[in-house]
Amino acid sequence: MKTLLKILFIIFILWMCVGIYMLNTEQEKAEIVMGLGVFYLSFLLMPIFIYHRYKDGKYKKYQLNDQKIKELINNKDS
């Protein structure tokens, strides 16, 4: 999964470089290429990255539940 993310990120960077080059050379399709790159980032790369980072449940220590809220209130009162 890590390798896939690296490959997808490199593709995104190259895609954006091609888009910037096309913008500088004033080609018609430059804005479409840039838009598709943002679309690629938003709907392909980011969901895969988020799934990869949170699949092990490491985020649970950062979630607030009733017990943690009570602890925070008790620490605040002390």
PDB file of N, CA, C and O in Angstrom:
ATOM      1  N   MET A   1       0.834  -1.187   0.000  1.00  0.00           N
ATOM      2  CA  MET A   1       0.000   0.000   0.000  1.00  0.00           C
ATOM      3  C   MET A   1       0.878   1.250   0.000  1.00  0.00           C
ATOM      4  O   MET A   1       0.573   2.243  -0.660  1.00  0.00           O
ATOM      5  N   LYS A   2       1.974   1.178   0.755  1.00  0.00           N
ATOM      6  CA  LYS A   2       2.879   2.327   0.817  1.00  0.00           C
ATOM      7  C   LYS A   2       3.492   2.618  -0.552  1.00  0.00           C
ATOM      8  O   LYS A   2       3.614   3.775  -0.954  1.00  0.00           O
ATOM      9  N   THR A   3       3.873   1.569  -1.255  1.00  0.00           N
ATOM     10  CA  THR A   3       4.455   1.718  -2.582  1.00  0.00           C
ATOM     11  C   THR A   3       3.426   2.290  -3.554  1.00  0.00           C
ATOM     12  O   THR A   3       3.751   3.150  -4.373  1.00  0.00           O
ATOM     13  N   LEU A   4       2.187   1.812  -3.462  1.00  0.00           N
ATOM     14  CA  LEU A   4       1.126   2.320  -4.317  1.00  0.00           C
ATOM     15  C   LEU A   4       0.924   3.810  -4.093  1.00  0.00           C
ATOM     16  O   LEU A   4       0.772   4.571  -5.049  1.00  0.00           O
ATOM     17  N   LEU A   5       0.921   4.228  -2.835  1.00  0.00           N
ATOM     18  CA  LEU A   5       0.757   5.651  -2.526  1.00  0.00           C
ATOM     19  C   LEU A   5       1.904   6.488  -3.087  1.00  0.00           C
ATOM     20  O   LEU A   5       1.685   7.582  -3.606  1.00  0.00           O
ATOM     21  N   LYS A   6       3.114   5.976  -2.981  1.00  0.00           N
ATOM     22  CA  LYS A   6       4.264   6.707  -3.526  1.00  0.00           C
ATOM     23  C   LYS A   6       4.159   6.848  -5.039  1.00  0.00           C
ATOM     24  O   LYS A   6       4.435   7.912  -5.592  1.00  0.00           O
ATOM     25  N   ILE A   7       3.758   5.767  -5.704  1.00  0.00           N
ATOM     26  CA  ILE A   7       3.621   5.804  -7.161  1.00  0.00           C
ATOM     27  C   ILE A   7       2.524   6.780  -7.563  1.00  0.00           C
ATOM     28  O   ILE A   7       2.706   7.571  -8.488  1.00  0.00           O
ATOM     29  N   LEU A   8       1.374   6.729  -6.868  1.00  0.00           N
ATOM     30  CA  LEU A   8       0.274   7.639  -7.178  1.00  0.00           C
ATOM     31  C   LEU A   8       0.663   9.089  -6.929  1.00  0.00           C
ATOM     32  O   LEU A   8       0.260   9.975  -7.683  1.00  0.00           O
ATOM     33  N   PHE A   9       1.441   9.343  -5.879  1.00  0.00           N
ATOM     34  CA  PHE A   9       1.876  10.701  -5.585  1.00  0.00           C
ATOM     35  C   PHE A   9       2.835  11.214  -6.657  1.00  0.00           C
ATOM     36  O   PHE A   9       2.751  12.372  -7.068  1.00  0.00           O
ATOM     37  N   ILE A  10       3.735  10.363  -7.103  1.00  0.00           N
ATOM     38  CA  ILE A  10       4.669  10.757  -8.160  1.00  0.00           C
ATOM     39  C   ILE A  10       3.905  11.055  -9.455  1.00  0.00           C
ATOM     40  O   ILE A  10       4.223  12.005 -10.171  1.00  0.00           O
ATOM     41  N   ILE A  11       2.890  10.226  -9.745  1.00  0.00           N
ATOM     42  CA  ILE A  11       2.060  10.488 -10.928  1.00  0.00           C
ATOM     43  C   ILE A  11       1.376  11.848 -10.795  1.00  0.00           C
ATOM     44  O   ILE A  11       1.306  12.607 -11.761  1.00  0.00           O
ATOM     45  N   PHE A  12       0.870  12.155  -9.595  1.00  0.00           N
ATOM     46  CA  PHE A  12       0.209  13.442  -9.375  1.00  0.00           C
ATOM     47  C   PHE A  12       1.174  14.602  -9.584  1.00  0.00           C
ATOM     48  O   PHE A  12       0.828  15.586 -10.239  1.00  0.00           O
ATOM     49  N   ILE A  13       2.382  14.497  -9.032  1.00  0.00           N
ATOM     50  CA  ILE A  13       3.374  15.571  -9.188  1.00  0.00           C
ATOM     51  C   ILE A  13       3.730  15.759 -10.654  1.00  0.00           C
ATOM     52  O   ILE A  13       3.795  16.893 -11.130  1.00  0.00           O
ATOM     53  N   LEU A  14       3.960  14.676 -11.376  1.00  0.00           N
ATOM     54  CA  LEU A  14       4.275  14.774 -12.805  1.00  0.00           C
ATOM     55  C   LEU A  14       3.105  15.376 -13.584  1.00  0.00           C
ATOM     56  O   LEU A  14       3.303  16.180 -14.495  1.00  0.00           O
ATOM     57  N   TRP A  15       1.894  14.980 -13.219  1.00  0.00           N
ATOM     58  CA  TRP A  15       0.691  15.492 -13.870  1.00  0.00           C
ATOM     59  C   TRP A  15       0.586  17.009 -13.694  1.00  0.00           C
ATOM     60  O   TRP A  15       0.274  17.734 -14.638  1.00  0.00           O
ATOM     61  N   MET A  16       0.849  17.471 -12.482  1.00  0.00           N
ATOM     62  CA  MET A  16       0.779  18.902 -12.219  1.00  0.00           C
ATOM     63  C   MET A  16       1.909  19.646 -12.952  1.00  0.00           C
ATOM     64  O   MET A  16       1.704  20.761 -13.433  1.00  0.00           O
ATOM     65  N   CYS A  17       3.087  19.037 -13.037  1.00  0.00           N
ATOM     66  CA  CYS A  17       4.185  19.666 -13.779  1.00  0.00           C
ATOM     67  C   CYS A  17       3.831  19.808 -15.252  1.00  0.00           C
ATOM     68  O   CYS A  17       4.111  20.839 -15.863  1.00  0.00           O
ATOM     69  N   VAL A  18       3.218  18.780 -15.823  1.00  0.00           N
ATOM     70  CA  VAL A  18       2.778  18.859 -17.217  1.00  0.00           C
ATOM     71  C   VAL A  18       1.727  19.954 -17.362  1.00  0.00           C
ATOM     72  O   VAL A  18       1.747  20.706 -18.337  1.00  0.00           O
ATOM     73  N   GLY A  19       0.808  20.051 -16.401  1.00  0.00           N
ATOM     74  CA  GLY A  19      -0.209  21.099 -16.443  1.00  0.00           C
ATOM     75  C   GLY A  19       0.390  22.487 -16.373  1.00  0.00           C
ATOM     76  O   GLY A  19      -0.039  23.386 -17.097  1.00  0.00           O
ATOM     77  N   ILE A  20       1.372  22.674 -15.516  1.00  0.00           N
ATOM     78  CA  ILE A  20       2.037  23.977 -15.401  1.00  0.00           C
ATOM     79  C   ILE A  20       2.787  24.304 -16.702  1.00  0.00           C
ATOM     80  O   ILE A  20       2.754  25.437 -17.183  1.00  0.00           O
ATOM     81  N   TYR A  21       3.449  23.308 -17.247  1.00  0.00           N
ATOM     82  CA  TYR A  21       4.139  23.519 -18.531  1.00  0.00           C
ATOM     83  C   TYR A  21       3.147  23.932 -19.615  1.00  0.00           C
ATOM     84  O   TYR A  21       3.412  24.845 -20.397  1.00  0.00           O
ATOM     85  N   MET A  22       1.994  23.245 -19.650  1.00  0.00           N
ATOM     86  CA  MET A  22       0.980  23.571 -20.644  1.00  0.00           C
ATOM     87  C   MET A  22       0.421  24.979 -20.434  1.00  0.00           C
ATOM     88  O   MET A  22       0.128  25.683 -21.400  1.00  0.00           O
ATOM     89  N   LEU A  23       0.275  25.385 -19.173  1.00  0.00           N
ATOM     90  CA  LEU A  23      -0.184  26.748 -18.892  1.00  0.00           C
ATOM     91  C   LEU A  23       0.826  27.779 -19.390  1.00  0.00           C
ATOM     92  O   LEU A  23       0.452  28.799 -19.969  1.00  0.00           O
ATOM     93  N   ASN A  24       2.099  27.506 -19.160  1.00  0.00           N
ATOM     94  CA  ASN A  24       3.148  28.438 -19.582  1.00  0.00           C
ATOM     95  C   ASN A  24       3.281  28.526 -21.099  1.00  0.00           C
ATOM     96  O   ASN A  24       3.662  29.567 -21.633  1.00  0.00           O
ATOM     97  N   THR A  25       2.970  27.441 -21.785  1.00  0.00           N
ATOM     98  CA  THR A  25       3.051  27.459 -23.248  1.00  0.00           C
ATOM     99  C   THR A  25       1.712  27.838 -23.875  1.00  0.00           C
ATOM    100  O   THR A  25       1.566  27.804 -25.096  1.00  0.00           O
ATOM    101  N   GLU A  26       0.740  28.199 -23.046  1.00  0.00           N
ATOM    102  CA  GLU A  26      -0.568  28.700 -23.468  1.00  0.00           C
ATOM    103  C   GLU A  26      -1.304  27.734 -24.399  1.00  0.00           C
ATOM    104  O   GLU A  26      -1.797  28.124 -25.457  1.00  0.00           O
ATOM    105  N   GLN A  27      -1.367  26.485 -23.986  1.00  0.00           N
ATOM    106  CA  GLN A  27      -2.133  25.506 -24.747  1.00  0.00           C
ATOM    107  C   GLN A  27      -3.582  25.515 -24.266  1.00  0.00           C
ATOM    108  O   GLN A  27      -3.866  25.856 -23.118  1.00  0.00           O
ATOM    109  N   GLU A  28      -4.487  25.138 -25.155  1.00  0.00           N
ATOM    110  CA  GLU A  28      -5.916  25.202 -24.869  1.00  0.00           C
ATOM    111  C   GLU A  28      -6.342  24.276 -23.731  1.00  0.00           C
ATOM    112  O   GLU A  28      -7.170  24.659 -22.904  1.00  0.00           O
ATOM    113  N   LYS A  29      -5.805  23.102 -23.679  1.00  0.00           N
ATOM    114  CA  LYS A  29      -6.255  22.064 -22.751  1.00  0.00           C
ATOM    115  C   LYS A  29      -5.551  22.116 -21.392  1.00  0.00           C
ATOM    116  O   LYS A  29      -5.724  21.207 -20.580  1.00  0.00           O
ATOM    117  N   ALA A  30      -4.779  23.137 -21.137  1.00  0.00           N
ATOM    118  CA  ALA A  30      -3.999  23.214 -19.902  1.00  0.00           C
ATOM    119  C   ALA A  30      -4.891  23.227 -18.661  1.00  0.00           C
ATOM    120  O   ALA A  30      -4.613  22.530 -17.684  1.00  0.00           O
ATOM    121  N   GLU A  31      -5.957  24.017 -18.702  1.00  0.00           N
ATOM    122  CA  GLU A  31      -6.833  24.101 -17.540  1.00  0.00           C
ATOM    123  C   GLU A  31      -7.566  22.788 -17.298  1.00  0.00           C
ATOM    124  O   GLU A  31      -7.838  22.429 -16.152  1.00  0.00           O
ATOM    125  N   ILE A  32      -7.884  22.071 -18.365  1.00  0.00           N
ATOM    126  CA  ILE A  32      -8.532  20.773 -18.223  1.00  0.00           C
ATOM    127  C   ILE A  32      -7.576  19.779 -17.567  1.00  0.00           C
ATOM    128  O   ILE A  32      -7.977  19.014 -16.690  1.00  0.00           O
ATOM    129  N   VAL A  33      -6.322  19.793 -17.989  1.00  0.00           N
ATOM    130  CA  VAL A  33      -5.322  18.896 -17.400  1.00  0.00           C
ATOM    131  C   VAL A  33      -5.133  19.203 -15.919  1.00  0.00           C
ATOM    132  O   VAL A  33      -5.059  18.284 -15.103  1.00  0.00           O
ATOM    133  N   MET A  34      -5.056  20.470 -15.567  1.00  0.00           N
ATOM    134  CA  MET A  34      -4.906  20.854 -14.161  1.00  0.00           C
ATOM    135  C   MET A  34      -6.144  20.452 -13.354  1.00  0.00           C
ATOM    136  O   MET A  34      -6.020  19.962 -12.232  1.00  0.00           O
ATOM    137  N   GLY A  35      -7.313  20.653 -13.912  1.00  0.00           N
ATOM    138  CA  GLY A  35      -8.552  20.273 -13.236  1.00  0.00           C
ATOM    139  C   GLY A  35      -8.643  18.776 -13.012  1.00  0.00           C
ATOM    140  O   GLY A  35      -9.071  18.328 -11.948  1.00  0.00           O
ATOM    141  N   LEU A  36      -8.245  18.004 -14.006  1.00  0.00           N
ATOM    142  CA  LEU A  36      -8.245  16.551 -13.843  1.00  0.00           C
ATOM    143  C   LEU A  36      -7.219  16.108 -12.800  1.00  0.00           C
ATOM    144  O   LEU A  36      -7.426  15.116 -12.101  1.00  0.00           O
ATOM    145  N   GLY A  37      -6.125  16.838 -12.701  1.00  0.00           N
ATOM    146  CA  GLY A  37      -5.133  16.529 -11.669  1.00  0.00           C
ATOM    147  C   GLY A  37      -5.684  16.753 -10.269  1.00  0.00           C
ATOM    148  O   GLY A  37      -5.447  15.950  -9.367  1.00  0.00           O
ATOM    149  N   VAL A  38      -6.414  17.835 -10.089  1.00  0.00           N
ATOM    150  CA  VAL A  38      -7.043  18.099  -8.790  1.00  0.00           C
ATOM    151  C   VAL A  38      -8.114  17.052  -8.505  1.00  0.00           C
ATOM    152  O   VAL A  38      -8.251  16.593  -7.371  1.00  0.00           O
ATOM    153  N   PHE A  39      -8.866  16.676  -9.524  1.00  0.00           N
ATOM    154  CA  PHE A  39      -9.872  15.626  -9.400  1.00  0.00           C
ATOM    155  C   PHE A  39      -9.212  14.310  -8.973  1.00  0.00           C
ATOM    156  O   PHE A  39      -9.716  13.613  -8.093  1.00  0.00           O
ATOM    157  N   TYR A  40      -8.093  13.982  -9.598  1.00  0.00           N
ATOM    158  CA  TYR A  40      -7.314  12.781  -9.275  1.00  0.00           C
ATOM    159  C   TYR A  40      -6.868  12.815  -7.818  1.00  0.00           C
ATOM    160  O   TYR A  40      -6.970  11.817  -7.105  1.00  0.00           O
ATOM    161  N   LEU A  41      -6.372  13.972  -7.381  1.00  0.00           N
ATOM    162  CA  LEU A  41      -5.923  14.113  -5.998  1.00  0.00           C
ATOM    163  C   LEU A  41      -7.086  13.939  -5.027  1.00  0.00           C
ATOM    164  O   LEU A  41      -6.967  13.239  -4.021  1.00  0.00           O
ATOM    165  N   SER A  42      -8.201  14.577  -5.333  1.00  0.00           N
ATOM    166  CA  SER A  42      -9.330  14.604  -4.418  1.00  0.00           C
ATOM    167  C   SER A  42     -10.058  13.273  -4.306  1.00  0.00           C
ATOM    168  O   SER A  42     -10.442  12.862  -3.211  1.00  0.00           O
ATOM    169  N   PHE A  43     -10.245  12.609  -5.417  1.00  0.00           N
ATOM    170  CA  PHE A  43     -11.107  11.433  -5.413  1.00  0.00           C
ATOM    171  C   PHE A  43     -10.382  10.104  -5.562  1.00  0.00           C
ATOM    172  O   PHE A  43     -11.027   9.056  -5.521  1.00  0.00           O
ATOM    173  N   LEU A  44      -9.090  10.110  -5.730  1.00  0.00           N
ATOM    174  CA  LEU A  44      -8.349   8.857  -5.828  1.00  0.00           C
ATOM    175  C   LEU A  44      -7.228   8.795  -4.796  1.00  0.00           C
ATOM    176  O   LEU A  44      -7.179   7.872  -3.984  1.00  0.00           O
ATOM    177  N   LEU A  45      -6.341   9.765  -4.828  1.00  0.00           N
ATOM    178  CA  LEU A  45      -5.165   9.731  -3.961  1.00  0.00           C
ATOM    179  C   LEU A  45      -5.522   9.940  -2.487  1.00  0.00           C
ATOM    180  O   LEU A  45      -5.076   9.174  -1.634  1.00  0.00           O
ATOM    181  N   MET A  46      -6.314  10.961  -2.179  1.00  0.00           N
ATOM    182  CA  MET A  46      -6.644  11.256  -0.779  1.00  0.00           C
ATOM    183  C   MET A  46      -7.430  10.135  -0.096  1.00  0.00           C
ATOM    184  O   MET A  46      -7.083   9.783   1.031  1.00  0.00           O
ATOM    185  N   PRO A  47      -8.472   9.551  -0.709  1.00  0.00           N
ATOM    186  CA  PRO A  47      -9.163   8.452  -0.031  1.00  0.00           C
ATOM    187  C   PRO A  47      -8.264   7.245   0.242  1.00  0.00           C
ATOM    188  O   PRO A  47      -8.360   6.619   1.298  1.00  0.00           O
ATOM    189  N   ILE A  48      -7.398   6.924  -0.706  1.00  0.00           N
ATOM    190  CA  ILE A  48      -6.476   5.803  -0.484  1.00  0.00           C
ATOM    191  C   ILE A  48      -5.509   6.132   0.643  1.00  0.00           C
ATOM    192  O   ILE A  48      -5.216   5.275   1.477  1.00  0.00           O
ATOM    193  N   PHE A  49      -5.010   7.365   0.677  1.00  0.00           N
ATOM    194  CA  PHE A  49      -4.104   7.788   1.749  1.00  0.00           C
ATOM    195  C   PHE A  49      -4.803   7.749   3.114  1.00  0.00           C
ATOM    196  O   PHE A  49      -4.240   7.247   4.087  1.00  0.00           O
ATOM    197  N   ILE A  50      -6.011   8.270   3.181  1.00  0.00           N
ATOM    198  CA  ILE A  50      -6.749   8.277   4.453  1.00  0.00           C
ATOM    199  C   ILE A  50      -7.027   6.852   4.916  1.00  0.00           C
ATOM    200  O   ILE A  50      -6.873   6.551   6.100  1.00  0.00           O
ATOM    201  N   TYR A  51      -7.432   5.973   4.010  1.00  0.00           N
ATOM    202  CA  TYR A  51      -7.661   4.576   4.382  1.00  0.00           C
ATOM    203  C   TYR A  51      -6.382   3.944   4.910  1.00  0.00           C
ATOM    204  O   TYR A  51      -6.405   3.243   5.921  1.00  0.00           O
ATOM    205  N   HIS A  52      -5.268   4.188   4.233  1.00  0.00           N
ATOM    206  CA  HIS A  52      -3.989   3.614   4.648  1.00  0.00           C
ATOM    207  C   HIS A  52      -3.586   4.085   6.044  1.00  0.00           C
ATOM    208  O   HIS A  52      -3.097   3.290   6.847  1.00  0.00           O
ATOM    209  N   ARG A  53      -3.785   5.358   6.337  1.00  0.00           N
ATOM    210  CA  ARG A  53      -3.365   5.916   7.616  1.00  0.00           C
ATOM    211  C   ARG A  53      -4.245   5.459   8.783  1.00  0.00           C
ATOM    212  O   ARG A  53      -3.754   5.299   9.901  1.00  0.00           O
ATOM    213  N   TYR A  54      -5.549   5.248   8.531  1.00  0.00           N
ATOM    214  CA  TYR A  54      -6.470   4.977   9.625  1.00  0.00           C
ATOM    215  C   TYR A  54      -6.962   3.544   9.687  1.00  0.00           C
ATOM    216  O   TYR A  54      -7.836   3.249  10.501  1.00  0.00           O
ATOM    217  N   LYS A  55      -6.450   2.648   8.876  1.00  0.00           N
ATOM    218  CA  LYS A  55      -6.937   1.275   8.882  1.00  0.00           C
ATOM    219  C   LYS A  55      -6.546   0.509  10.147  1.00  0.00           C
ATOM    220  O   LYS A  55      -7.228  -0.452  10.505  1.00  0.00           O
ATOM    221  N   ASP A  56      -5.488   0.898  10.823  1.00  0.00           N
ATOM    222  CA  ASP A  56      -5.038   0.189  12.019  1.00  0.00           C
ATOM    223  C   ASP A  56      -5.718   0.686  13.289  1.00  0.00           C
ATOM    224  O   ASP A  56      -5.495   0.117  14.357  1.00  0.00           O
ATOM    225  N   GLY A  57      -6.526   1.710  13.207  1.00  0.00           N
ATOM    226  CA  GLY A  57      -7.246   2.207  14.374  1.00  0.00           C
ATOM    227  C   GLY A  57      -6.405   3.060  15.303  1.00  0.00           C
ATOM    228  O   GLY A  57      -6.769   3.236  16.465  1.00  0.00           O
ATOM    229  N   LYS A  58      -5.301   3.589  14.830  1.00  0.00           N
ATOM    230  CA  LYS A  58      -4.442   4.416  15.675  1.00  0.00           C
ATOM    231  C   LYS A  58      -5.094   5.747  16.020  1.00  0.00           C
ATOM    232  O   LYS A  58      -4.671   6.425  16.956  1.00  0.00           O
ATOM    233  N   TYR A  59      -6.119   6.121  15.268  1.00  0.00           N
ATOM    234  CA  TYR A  59      -6.789   7.399  15.485  1.00  0.00           C
ATOM    235  C   TYR A  59      -7.670   7.379  16.727  1.00  0.00           C
ATOM    236  O   TYR A  59      -8.070   8.441  17.206  1.00  0.00           O
ATOM    237  N   LYS A  60      -7.981   6.208  17.258  1.00  0.00           N
ATOM    238  CA  LYS A  60      -8.929   6.103  18.371  1.00  0.00           C
ATOM    239  C   LYS A  60      -8.441   6.804  19.628  1.00  0.00           C
ATOM    240  O   LYS A  60      -9.252   7.243  20.443  1.00  0.00           O
ATOM    241  N   LYS A  61      -7.140   6.915  19.796  1.00  0.00           N
ATOM    242  CA  LYS A  61      -6.643   7.609  20.984  1.00  0.00           C
ATOM    243  C   LYS A  61      -6.882   9.113  20.903  1.00  0.00           C
ATOM    244  O   LYS A  61      -6.757   9.809  21.911  1.00  0.00           O
ATOM    245  N   TYR A  62      -7.226   9.631  19.714  1.00  0.00           N
ATOM    246  CA  TYR A  62      -7.497  11.054  19.547  1.00  0.00           C
ATOM    247  C   TYR A  62      -8.982  11.387  19.571  1.00  0.00           C
ATOM    248  O   TYR A  62      -9.351  12.562  19.565  1.00  0.00           O
ATOM    249  N   GLN A  63      -9.842  10.368  19.597  1.00  0.00           N
ATOM    250  CA  GLN A  63     -11.276  10.608  19.613  1.00  0.00           C
ATOM    251  C   GLN A  63     -11.745  10.903  21.032  1.00  0.00           C
ATOM    252  O   GLN A  63     -11.263  10.320  22.003  1.00  0.00           O
ATOM    253  N   LEU A  64     -12.678  11.805  21.120  1.00  0.00           N
ATOM    254  CA  LEU A  64     -13.272  12.118  22.420  1.00  0.00           C
ATOM    255  C   LEU A  64     -14.480  11.224  22.638  1.00  0.00           C
ATOM    256  O   LEU A  64     -15.364  11.137  21.785  1.00  0.00           O
ATOM    257  N   ASN A  65     -14.510  10.559  23.785  1.00  0.00           N
ATOM    258  CA  ASN A  65     -15.683   9.802  24.185  1.00  0.00           C
ATOM    259  C   ASN A  65     -16.094  10.297  25.574  1.00  0.00           C
ATOM    260  O   ASN A  65     -15.467  11.203  26.122  1.00  0.00           O
ATOM    261  N   ASP A  66     -17.132   9.711  26.133  1.00  0.00           N
ATOM    262  CA  ASP A  66     -17.643  10.194  27.420  1.00  0.00           C
ATOM    263  C   ASP A  66     -16.592  10.139  28.522  1.00  0.00           C
ATOM    264  O   ASP A  66     -16.501  11.058  29.336  1.00  0.00           O
ATOM    265  N   GLN A  67     -15.805   9.080  28.557  1.00  0.00           N
ATOM    266  CA  GLN A  67     -14.784   8.940  29.598  1.00  0.00           C
ATOM    267  C   GLN A  67     -13.723  10.030  29.479  1.00  0.00           C
ATOM    268  O   GLN A  67     -13.335  10.622  30.486  1.00  0.00           O
ATOM    269  N   LYS A  68     -13.259  10.297  28.293  1.00  0.00           N
ATOM    270  CA  LYS A  68     -12.232  11.318  28.114  1.00  0.00           C
ATOM    271  C   LYS A  68     -12.768  12.709  28.409  1.00  0.00           C
ATOM    272  O   LYS A  68     -12.043  13.552  28.937  1.00  0.00           O
ATOM    273  N   ILE A  69     -14.025  12.960  28.075  1.00  0.00           N
ATOM    274  CA  ILE A  69     -14.624  14.259  28.384  1.00  0.00           C
ATOM    275  C   ILE A  69     -14.705  14.449  29.891  1.00  0.00           C
ATOM    276  O   ILE A  69     -14.405  15.531  30.396  1.00  0.00           O
ATOM    277  N   LYS A  70     -15.108  13.404  30.618  1.00  0.00           N
ATOM    278  CA  LYS A  70     -15.177  13.489  32.085  1.00  0.00           C
ATOM    279  C   LYS A  70     -13.795  13.727  32.679  1.00  0.00           C
ATOM    280  O   LYS A  70     -13.650  14.504  33.624  1.00  0.00           O
ATOM    281  N   GLU A  71     -12.780  13.066  32.134  1.00  0.00           N
ATOM    282  CA  GLU A  71     -11.409  13.276  32.617  1.00  0.00           C
ATOM    283  C   GLU A  71     -10.968  14.711  32.378  1.00  0.00           C
ATOM    284  O   GLU A  71     -10.340  15.321  33.244  1.00  0.00           O
ATOM    285  N   LEU A  72     -11.290  15.251  31.218  1.00  0.00           N
ATOM    286  CA  LEU A  72     -10.928  16.637  30.922  1.00  0.00           C
ATOM    287  C   LEU A  72     -11.625  17.611  31.860  1.00  0.00           C
ATOM    288  O   LEU A  72     -11.023  18.585  32.312  1.00  0.00           O
ATOM    289  N   ILE A  73     -12.889  17.349  32.151  1.00  0.00           N
ATOM    290  CA  ILE A  73     -13.635  18.226  33.070  1.00  0.00           C
ATOM    291  C   ILE A  73     -13.054  18.127  34.476  1.00  0.00           C
ATOM    292  O   ILE A  73     -12.912  19.141  35.159  1.00  0.00           O
ATOM    293  N   ASN A  74     -12.712  16.905  34.920  1.00  0.00           N
ATOM    294  CA  ASN A  74     -12.135  16.743  36.265  1.00  0.00           C
ATOM    295  C   ASN A  74     -10.768  17.405  36.364  1.00  0.00           C
ATOM    296  O   ASN A  74     -10.449  17.995  37.397  1.00  0.00           O
ATOM    297  N   ASN A  75      -9.960  17.323  35.325  1.00  0.00           N
ATOM    298  CA  ASN A  75      -8.645  17.965  35.330  1.00  0.00           C
ATOM    299  C   ASN A  75      -8.777  19.477  35.307  1.00  0.00           C
ATOM    300  O   ASN A  75      -7.953  20.185  35.885  1.00  0.00           O
ATOM    301  N   LYS A  76      -9.801  19.968  34.647  1.00  0.00           N
ATOM    302  CA  LYS A  76     -10.029  21.405  34.593  1.00  0.00           C
ATOM    303  C   LYS A  76     -10.438  21.948  35.955  1.00  0.00           C
ATOM    304  O   LYS A  76     -10.026  23.042  36.340  1.00  0.00           O
ATOM    305  N   ASP A  77     -11.247  21.186  36.684  1.00  0.00           N
ATOM    306  CA  ASP A  77     -11.720  21.603  38.005  1.00  0.00           C
ATOM    307  C   ASP A  77     -10.606  21.554  39.042  1.00  0.00           C
ATOM    308  O   ASP A  77     -10.651  22.308  40.014  1.00  0.00           O
ATOM    309  N   SER A  78      -9.626  20.707  38.870  1.00  0.00           N
ATOM    310  CA  SER A  78      -8.552  20.543  39.855  1.00  0.00           C
ATOM    311  C   SER A  78      -7.612  21.711  39.901  1.00  0.00           C
ATOM    312  O   SER A  78      -6.662  21.709  40.684  1.00  0.00           O
TER     313      SER A  78
END
